Amino acid sequence: MLNGKRILIGIGGGIAVYKVAELARMLSKAGADVHCVMTRSACEFVAPLTFEALTGNQVFTELFDLTSEREMGHIALARQADALIIAPATASLLARIAHGIADDLLTTIMQVCDKPVLLAPAMNTSMWESEATRRNMTTLKQRGMQTVGPAKGELACGEQGPGRLAEIHAIYSALLPLITAQKFHGQRWVINAGPTVESWDTVRILSNRASGKLGAMLADLAAIRGANVSFIAGPGTPGTHPLVKRLDVESAKDMLAVCEREAAGAEIFIGTAAVSDFRFADPHDGKLKRGNTSTMHIELAANPDIIAHVATMNARPGKVIAFAAESSNHLEHAKAKLLRKQVDAIVANDVSNMGSDSASGWWICCNEEQLMKTGTKLEFAEQVINHIMEMHT
Ligand SMILES: Cc1cc2nc3c(=O)[nH]c(=O)nc-3n(C[C@H](O)[C@H](O)[C@H](O)COP(=O)(O)O)c2cc1C
């Protein structure tokens, strides 16, 4: 998502500057063309050379610098960026930007900037909670600037409270929607993922090897593109983007109840969860004793078919997409499933994808199949999203 994007990081003079070096590196590694502007105070904490080495681009510090101004004027710096991150956004920077004071290179850039801005404030708790900073933040938000953090915790001054720079991952996550076309804005998407877990007794369970990775990536991609995503996650499913509404469940019955509630009237439902076909007919409280038997017969009861249920319920989502993990005759089985479950499309894939970091398969819609490119789960998830976009428009 960051490939080819030009990100300008405006670095203020706070103790957290050293963390921003990691952010610059992370963005560069993700394919962004990262440029940095440092205030004079920021240069007191970390030398510009650090950011130059990490990004491979010249770092700008001075407004009145003839060479910099000739090669890349302050107006161009603002205009050529796809988005700006101000980190750490010091109390002083927030005040100057809020009041239109353009007394150095960074604040002058902010005066001409018409691109999305992400503010990552970091300061002592008293500075953060001061009347002046609160008013400045209100002004900046009203102007459409986005914010991330500050986080709570121990501050460099030894005090506890809100004021820490948001985690680098959180800043990175918050940037993604700002540089991505909001194609799904206003849509409600519901995605389930991961395994389900059926309890036999207090300690023993029936489950499967699904990791929930692909479902989590689909949830992230949809949310970053503006969808309002409910993500119903079985145990062990990876973390999701902060914009995703995550609902953790255990058993198939729990998952059905939450899916039914969330999917009613949604635009899109994607069922990636590996739902246990059966549950224990007679689960026990406490731990069952092994006993002396050499064999044991356990009775299982069929679980509800969540996808088929969602696809046929009264307030059916606009489009229902199922996943079918098969070990043989993939297309034949998946096509039969598409008809039987009355879904709009099905992603047929091999059981070997389960738990792995790569994926391959077919997109089957209206009984026609398209081979999807083998790739990482993220690349595969992007292909699924593109197919859904084609089908839904
Ligand atoms: C050791 C030290 C740490 C500082 N840390 C912060 C900080 O985390 N946040 C903040 O808003 N100001 C902090 N300041 C104060 C700013 O450096 C000061 O307000 C400066 O004028 C900010 O300049 P700038 O906004 O142009 O970068 C710190 C100052 C010192 C001496």
Ligand as a Chemical Component Dictionary entry (heavy atoms), coordinates in Angstrom:
data_LIG
# 
_chem_comp.id                   LIG 
_chem_comp.type                 NON-POLYMER 
_chem_comp.pdbx_formal_charge   0 
_chem_comp.three_letter_code    LIG 
# 
loop_
_chem_comp_atom.comp_id 
_chem_comp_atom.atom_id 
_chem_comp_atom.alt_atom_id 
_chem_comp_atom.type_symbol 
_chem_comp_atom.charge 
_chem_comp_atom.model_Cartn_x 
_chem_comp_atom.model_Cartn_y 
_chem_comp_atom.model_Cartn_z 
_chem_comp_atom.pdbx_ordinal 
LIG C1  C1  C 0 15.253 17.264 27.080 1  
LIG C2  C2  C 0 14.041 17.920 26.487 2  
LIG C3  C3  C 0 12.965 17.123 26.117 3  
LIG C4  C4  C 0 11.822 17.714 25.564 4  
LIG N1  N1  N 0 10.795 16.902 25.199 5  
LIG C5  C5  C 0 9.652  17.474 24.719 6  
LIG C6  C6  C 0 8.569  16.655 24.356 7  
LIG O1  O1  O 0 8.598  15.419 24.456 8  
LIG N2  N2  N 0 7.457  17.258 23.878 9  
LIG C7  C7  C 0 7.372  18.611 23.737 10 
LIG O2  O2  O 0 6.337  19.093 23.310 11 
LIG N3  N3  N 0 8.420  19.393 24.049 12 
LIG C8  C8  C 0 9.551  18.880 24.530 13 
LIG N4  N4  N 0 10.602 19.674 24.860 14 
LIG C9  C9  C 0 10.495 21.105 24.642 15 
LIG C10 C10 C 0 10.717 21.442 23.177 16 
LIG O3  O3  O 0 11.984 20.965 22.746 17 
LIG C11 C11 C 0 10.632 22.950 22.953 18 
LIG O4  O4  O 0 9.307  23.380 23.217 19 
LIG C12 C12 C 0 11.025 23.353 21.549 20 
LIG O5  O5  O 0 10.904 24.744 21.429 21 
LIG C13 C13 C 0 10.158 22.662 20.503 22 
LIG O6  O6  O 0 10.558 23.083 19.238 23 
LIG P1  P1  P 0 9.855  22.550 17.918 24 
LIG O7  O7  O 0 8.408  22.478 18.231 25 
LIG O8  O8  O 0 10.165 23.570 16.888 26 
LIG O9  O9  O 0 10.479 21.255 17.580 27 
LIG C14 C14 C 0 11.765 19.113 25.386 28 
LIG C15 C15 C 0 12.845 19.886 25.744 29 
LIG C16 C16 C 0 13.961 19.310 26.307 30 
LIG C17 C17 C 0 15.121 20.191 26.687 31 
# 
loop_
_chem_comp_bond.comp_id 
_chem_comp_bond.atom_id_1 
_chem_comp_bond.atom_id_2 
_chem_comp_bond.value_order 
_chem_comp_bond.pdbx_ordinal 
LIG C1  C2  SING 1  
LIG C2  C3  SING 2  
LIG C2  C16 DOUB 3  
LIG C3  C4  DOUB 4  
LIG C4  N1  SING 5  
LIG C4  C14 SING 6  
LIG N1  C5  DOUB 7  
LIG C5  C6  SING 8  
LIG C5  C8  SING 9  
LIG C6  O1  DOUB 10 
LIG C6  N2  SING 11 
LIG N2  C7  SING 12 
LIG C7  O2  DOUB 13 
LIG C7  N3  SING 14 
LIG N3  C8  DOUB 15 
LIG C8  N4  SING 16 
LIG N4  C9  SING 17 
LIG N4  C14 SING 18 
LIG C9  C10 SING 19 
LIG C10 O3  SING 20 
LIG C10 C11 SING 21 
LIG C11 O4  SING 22 
LIG C11 C12 SING 23 
LIG C12 O5  SING 24 
LIG C12 C13 SING 25 
LIG C13 O6  SING 26 
LIG O6  P1  SING 27 
LIG P1  O7  DOUB 28 
LIG P1  O8  SING 29 
LIG P1  O9  SING 30 
LIG C14 C15 DOUB 31 
LIG C15 C16 SING 32 
LIG C16 C17 SING 33 
# 
